[in-house]
Amino acid sequence: MESEKLWVMGMLPSGLPDIIADEEDLVRFLTQSSHFNIFQEPPIKPSAFLPSPKDLETSICRHGIDPAERLWQCGVAAANGRKLYGAALFKAKSAKIAALQVGPDEPPDRHAVIKGWPVMDYDADLQKAKRKEKAILLASQSSFIPMFK
C-alpha cells in the first residue's frame, strides 16, 4: 500500500538513492560453480547474468567490494542457504550499455534487479540468442570476487 511507504521521496528505506547511478558498483552473487571459471578471461560466464524465467529479472546487490564483511553478509542472505562461491562486480552503466535497465527492488536492503531482457514469444531461439548477447556483455565487464569462509 502506497501510504505505508515512510521513506523520503528519492531515498529508499536502506538510505540509498532510488536512482542507480552509472558509476555505482553492483554485484551478482554466484551460487553455482558453473557461472564462473577463474582460469578463463573473463572469469564470469554469461549464464551468471541470465534472468530468472519466473520474473525475467536478474537479482543483484548495490554494493562494491568494500567493506568485504558487509558484502559477505549480503551474499549469504542472497544465497538463501545455497553455497556462495563469489560475486561478479560490475558498474551499473554496463547494463545500460547492454540496453537493459537497473532499478532498486527493496526489501531486502540494497537489493536491485536487472530487467528489460528481450521477450520474443514468436521465436524462442532468437530470444535466447539476444539474451545471451546481453549477458556476454555484462560478463565481459565484470570482475570476479572470490568469497570463501
Secondary structure by P-SEA (a helix, b strand, c coil): cccccccccccccccccccccccbbbbbbbccccccccccccccccccccccccccbbbbbcccccaaaaaaaaaaaaaccccccbbbbbcaaaaaaacbbbbbbcccccbbbbcccccccccaaaaaaaaaaaaaaaaaabbbbbbcc
